[in-house]
Amino acid sequence: MSEDRDTAAAIANAVYNAVGVRMAGTPISPMQLCAALALRRKED
């Protein structure tokens, strides 16, 4: 189970490094990512 958490954390960090949005939970869906990006754009 620890490996699953490590993998999920690595994917979440890769998403953050790629797009600059930290996702709070898993699984990360394309719709959640798009919503988070839109929210960040409104805040900027």
TIKE-839504 format. One record per residue (C-alpha): residue in one letter; residue number from 1; x, y, z. Coordinates in pm, whole numbers, plus 50000, padded with zeros to 5 digits. Layout:
{type:A | seq:NUM | px:X | py:Y | pz:Z}
...
***
This chain:
{type:M | seq:1 | px:50000 | py:50000 | pz:50000}
{type:S | seq:2 | px:50287 | py:50237 | pz:50067}
{type:E | seq:3 | px:50392 | py:50202 | pz:49703}
{type:D | seq:4 | px:50047 | py:50316 | pz:49590}
{type:R | seq:5 | px:50072 | py:50631 | pz:49802}
{type:D | seq:6 | px:50424 | py:50699 | pz:49675}
{type:T | seq:7 | px:50307 | py:50661 | pz:49316}
{type:A | seq:8 | px:50006 | py:50889 | pz:49371}
{type:A | seq:9 | px:50228 | py:51150 | pz:49536}
{type:A | seq:10 | px:50476 | py:51136 | pz:49249}
{type:I | seq:11 | px:50198 | py:51183 | pz:48994}
{type:A | seq:12 | px:50047 | py:51473 | pz:49190}
{type:N | seq:13 | px:50390 | py:51638 | pz:49210}
{type:A | seq:14 | px:50444 | py:51586 | pz:48836}
{type:V | seq:15 | px:50110 | py:51755 | pz:48764}
{type:Y | seq:16 | px:50205 | py:52045 | pz:48991}
{type:N | seq:17 | px:50546 | py:52080 | pz:48826}
{type:A | seq:18 | px:50390 | py:52070 | pz:48480}
{type:V | seq:19 | px:50100 | py:52311 | pz:48525}
{type:G | seq:20 | px:50152 | py:52485 | pz:48859}
{type:V | seq:21 | px:49831 | py:52363 | pz:49021}
{type:R | seq:22 | px:49836 | py:52150 | pz:49335}
{type:M | seq:23 | px:49562 | py:51887 | pz:49330}
{type:A | seq:24 | px:49419 | py:51792 | pz:49670}
{type:G | seq:25 | px:49309 | py:51436 | pz:49610}
{type:T | seq:26 | px:49325 | py:51136 | pz:49388}
{type:P | seq:27 | px:49237 | py:51027 | pz:49134}
{type:I | seq:28 | px:49312 | py:51341 | pz:48937}
{type:S | seq:29 | px:49064 | py:51367 | pz:48652}
{type:P | seq:30 | px:49099 | py:51590 | pz:48348}
{type:M | seq:31 | px:48783 | py:51777 | pz:48451}
{type:Q | seq:32 | px:48921 | py:51846 | pz:48801}
{type:L | seq:33 | px:49247 | py:51968 | pz:48653}
{type:C | seq:34 | px:49069 | py:52197 | pz:48406}
{type:A | seq:35 | px:48854 | py:52340 | pz:48687}
{type:A | seq:36 | px:49160 | py:52402 | pz:48903}
{type:L | seq:37 | px:49337 | py:52574 | pz:48614}
{type:A | seq:38 | px:49032 | py:52794 | pz:48547}
{type:L | seq:39 | px:49013 | py:52888 | pz:48915}
{type:R | seq:40 | px:49380 | py:52979 | pz:48922}
{type:R | seq:41 | px:49334 | py:53191 | pz:48609}
{type:K | seq:42 | px:49047 | py:53383 | pz:48777}
{type:E | seq:43 | px:49260 | py:53443 | pz:49086}
{type:D | seq:44 | px:49551 | py:53586 | pz:48884}
***
